[in-house]
């Protein structure tokens, strides 16, 4: 079998007496969507922060794209093809959608940020940005200020910016957070469009979205992975139902 694109082996992170990730071993295969679910405080975002290099684990190892990256800095992991979106939208509200993505393309192409106007004039930045906007369903909003976009559209814009580096793996931290049903449905469609072309590790509390999208699901409770498997197996798992899903699994 091919080596997973991403894997962790017994990853531990402590904050004083709190064990935020407790010997977590997971993997993500190329082209799959692996969802990470669990109650608030389960350690999901802490795990993502260790995967990106924002936090250093106290024990355990991380492998990505065929090499160990446990102590590799964030920027080097990004160059290997790891990209993350956050729970809180982080777009430049005073710039258009196209400008935001062009700046992200500029950053990944190694251009200087000293002249922001370059991203507004340079075809080599703006044409790739337009393609990325189309990929996330925002081609008709290119010239709209980010501040005028709906919350769901801002999350789509942030996703386009994360794609600017052509990542192998997207780490998505609650991409549906704060969305209504229509926006959530649109985002599910966008993510399904990436399937097989980009692997994703997805943290999400919207269980309808999780069960629509995920090839596999891992459940974290108090920092421990209590179950991992296909969505049908997770839905039927009595420990998962008791700890997290409850009546939602019925």
C-alpha positions as CSV (number, residue, x, y, z in Angstrom):
1,X,0.0,0.0,0.0
2,X,1.1,3.5,-0.7
3,X,2.4,5.6,2.2
4,X,-0.2,8.1,3.5
5,X,0.2,11.7,2.5
6,X,0.1,12.7,6.1
7,X,0.5,10.6,9.3
8,X,1.0,11.1,13.0
9,X,2.4,8.6,15.4
10,X,1.4,8.9,19.1
11,X,1.3,12.7,19.0
12,X,1.2,14.2,22.5
13,X,0.8,17.9,23.4
14,X,0.5,19.1,27.0
15,X,-0.5,22.5,28.5
16,X,0.5,22.2,32.1
17,X,-1.6,19.3,33.5
18,X,-3.9,19.2,30.5
19,X,-3.1,16.7,27.8
20,X,-4.6,18.3,24.7
21,X,-3.6,15.5,22.3
22,X,-3.1,12.2,23.9
23,X,-1.1,9.7,21.8
24,X,-3.0,10.6,18.6
25,X,-2.2,8.5,15.5
26,X,-4.1,9.4,12.4
27,X,-3.3,9.4,8.6
28,X,-4.7,11.1,5.5
29,X,-4.4,9.4,2.1
30,X,-3.8,11.2,-1.1
31,X,-7.1,12.4,-2.6
32,X,-9.3,11.7,0.4
33,X,-11.3,13.8,2.8
34,X,-10.6,12.8,6.4
35,X,-12.9,14.5,9.0
36,X,-11.9,15.2,12.6
37,X,-14.9,15.5,14.9
38,X,-15.5,15.7,18.6
39,X,-16.8,18.0,21.3
40,X,-15.4,21.5,22.0
41,X,-12.1,21.2,23.9
42,X,-11.4,17.7,22.4
43,X,-8.0,18.9,21.0
44,X,-8.9,19.1,17.3
45,X,-7.5,22.6,16.6
46,X,-4.4,21.8,18.8
47,X,-3.8,18.8,16.6
48,X,-4.0,21.0,13.4
49,X,-1.6,23.5,14.9
50,X,0.9,20.7,15.5
51,X,0.5,19.5,11.9
52,X,1.2,23.0,10.5
53,X,4.2,23.6,12.8
54,X,2.5,26.4,14.8
55,X,2.8,24.2,17.9
56,X,5.6,21.7,18.6
57,X,4.4,18.4,20.0
58,X,5.9,17.1,23.3
59,X,6.2,13.6,21.9
60,X,5.4,11.6,18.8
61,X,6.2,12.2,15.1
62,X,4.5,13.8,12.0
63,X,5.2,12.6,8.5
64,X,4.1,14.5,5.4
65,X,4.8,14.0,1.7
66,X,7.3,11.2,2.3
67,X,9.4,12.8,5.0
68,X,9.3,13.4,8.8
69,X,8.4,17.1,9.5
70,X,7.9,17.0,13.3
71,X,10.5,19.8,13.8
72,X,10.2,21.4,10.3
73,X,9.1,25.1,10.5
74,X,5.8,26.3,9.2
75,X,7.0,27.9,6.1
76,X,8.9,24.8,5.0
77,X,5.8,22.7,5.5
78,X,3.9,25.1,3.4
79,X,6.5,24.7,0.6
80,X,6.0,21.0,0.8
81,X,2.3,21.5,0.1
82,X,0.5,21.9,3.4
83,X,-2.1,24.7,3.6
84,X,-4.5,25.7,6.4
85,X,-7.7,27.8,6.7
86,X,-8.7,29.0,10.1
87,X,-12.0,29.2,12.1
88,X,-12.0,33.0,11.9
89,X,-12.0,34.5,8.4
90,X,-8.7,36.3,7.6
91,X,-9.3,38.2,4.4
92,X,-8.3,41.8,3.7
93,X,-11.7,43.5,3.8
94,X,-10.7,46.7,2.1
95,X,-9.5,44.8,-1.1
96,X,-11.5,43.1,-3.7
97,X,-11.8,39.4,-3.9
98,X,-9.5,39.3,-6.9
99,X,-6.9,41.5,-5.1
100,X,-7.0,39.2,-2.0
101,X,-6.2,36.1,-4.1
102,X,-3.7,37.9,-6.3
103,X,-1.8,38.8,-3.1
104,X,-1.8,35.2,-2.0
105,X,-0.5,34.2,-5.4
106,X,2.2,36.9,-5.1
107,X,3.2,35.5,-1.7
108,X,3.6,31.9,-2.9
109,X,5.5,33.0,-6.0
110,X,8.1,34.7,-3.9
111,X,7.3,38.3,-5.0
112,X,7.9,41.1,-2.6
113,X,5.0,42.6,-0.7
114,X,6.6,46.0,-0.7
115,X,4.3,47.2,-3.5
116,X,0.7,46.0,-3.1
117,X,-0.2,47.7,-6.3
118,X,1.8,45.0,-8.2
119,X,-1.0,42.5,-7.4
120,X,-3.5,44.9,-8.9
121,X,-1.7,45.3,-12.3
122,X,0.4,42.2,-12.9
123,X,-1.4,39.7,-15.3
124,X,0.9,36.9,-14.0
125,X,-0.8,37.3,-10.6
126,X,-4.3,38.2,-11.6
127,X,-5.0,35.5,-14.1
128,X,-4.1,32.6,-11.7
129,X,-6.2,34.5,-9.1
130,X,-9.2,34.5,-11.4
131,X,-8.9,30.8,-12.0
132,X,-8.8,30.2,-8.3
133,X,-11.9,32.3,-7.7
134,X,-13.7,30.2,-10.4
135,X,-12.5,27.0,-8.6
136,X,-14.3,28.1,-5.4
137,X,-17.4,29.5,-7.2
138,X,-16.6,33.2,-6.9
139,X,-15.9,34.1,-10.5
140,X,-18.8,36.5,-10.5
141,X,-17.5,38.3,-7.4
142,X,-14.0,39.1,-8.4
143,X,-14.4,42.9,-8.3
144,X,-16.4,42.9,-5.1
145,X,-14.8,44.3,-2.0
146,X,-14.2,41.5,0.5
147,X,-16.2,43.5,3.1
148,X,-19.3,43.3,0.9
149,X,-19.1,39.5,0.5
150,X,-21.4,37.4,2.7
151,X,-19.9,35.3,5.4
152,X,-20.0,32.2,3.3
153,X,-18.5,34.0,0.4
154,X,-15.6,35.2,2.6
155,X,-15.0,31.6,3.6
156,X,-14.9,30.6,-0.1
157,X,-12.5,33.5,-0.7
158,X,-10.2,32.3,2.1
159,X,-10.2,28.9,0.5
160,X,-9.2,30.3,-2.8
161,X,-6.3,32.1,-1.0
162,X,-5.3,28.8,0.6
163,X,-5.2,27.2,-2.9
164,X,-2.8,29.8,-4.2
165,X,0.2,27.6,-3.3
166,X,-1.3,24.6,-5.0
167,X,-1.2,22.5,-1.8
168,X,-1.3,18.7,-1.7
169,X,-3.2,18.8,1.6
170,X,-5.8,21.3,2.9
171,X,-6.3,21.6,6.7
172,X,-9.7,23.1,7.1
173,X,-10.8,24.3,10.6
174,X,-14.6,24.6,10.6
175,X,-15.1,25.9,7.1
176,X,-18.9,25.9,7.6
177,X,-18.8,27.8,10.9
178,X,-21.4,30.6,11.1
179,X,-23.0,29.6,7.8
180,X,-26.7,29.2,7.2
181,X,-28.1,26.1,5.4
182,X,-27.8,27.5,1.9
183,X,-24.2,28.7,2.4
184,X,-23.2,25.4,4.0
185,X,-24.7,23.5,1.0
186,X,-22.7,25.7,-1.4
187,X,-19.4,25.1,0.6
188,X,-20.1,21.3,0.6
189,X,-20.4,21.5,-3.2
190,X,-17.1,23.4,-3.5
191,X,-15.2,20.9,-1.3
192,X,-16.7,18.0,-3.2
193,X,-15.3,19.5,-6.3
194,X,-11.8,19.2,-4.9
195,X,-12.2,15.6,-4.1
196,X,-9.6,13.3,-5.5
197,X,-7.5,16.3,-6.6
198,X,-6.5,17.5,-3.2
199,X,-6.5,15.7,0.2
200,X,-8.3,17.4,3.1
201,X,-8.3,17.1,6.8
202,X,-11.5,18.7,7.9
203,X,-12.6,19.8,11.4
204,X,-16.3,20.5,11.3
205,X,-19.3,20.5,13.7
206,X,-21.9,20.4,11.0
207,X,-22.6,16.6,11.0
208,X,-24.7,16.7,7.8
209,X,-21.7,18.2,6.0
210,X,-19.3,15.7,7.6
211,X,-21.3,12.7,6.5
212,X,-21.7,14.1,3.0
213,X,-18.0,14.8,2.5
214,X,-15.9,12.4,4.5
215,X,-14.3,9.2,3.3
216,X,-13.1,8.5,6.8
217,X,-13.8,10.1,10.2
218,X,-11.7,10.2,13.4
219,X,-13.4,11.1,16.7
220,X,-11.4,13.0,19.3
221,X,-12.6,13.1,22.9
222,X,-10.5,14.6,25.7
223,X,-7.5,14.5,23.4
224,X,-7.8,10.8,22.5
225,X,-8.9,9.3,19.2
226,X,-11.6,7.0,20.4
227,X,-12.6,5.7,16.9
228,X,-11.6,6.0,13.3
229,X,-13.2,4.6,10.2
230,X,-15.8,4.9,7.4
231,X,-18.7,7.2,8.1
232,X,-21.2,4.4,8.4
233,X,-19.0,2.7,11.0
234,X,-18.6,5.9,13.0
235,X,-22.4,6.6,12.9
236,X,-23.0,3.1,14.3
237,X,-20.2,3.1,16.9
238,X,-21.8,3.0,20.4
239,X,-18.9,4.8,22.0
240,X,-19.1,7.6,19.5
241,X,-22.8,7.9,19.9
242,X,-22.5,8.1,23.7
243,X,-19.5,10.6,23.7
244,X,-20.5,12.9,20.8
245,X,-23.2,12.1,18.2
246,X,-26.0,11.2,20.5
247,X,-29.4,11.3,18.8
248,X,-27.8,12.8,15.6
249,X,-26.6,9.4,14.7
250,X,-30.0,7.9,14.8
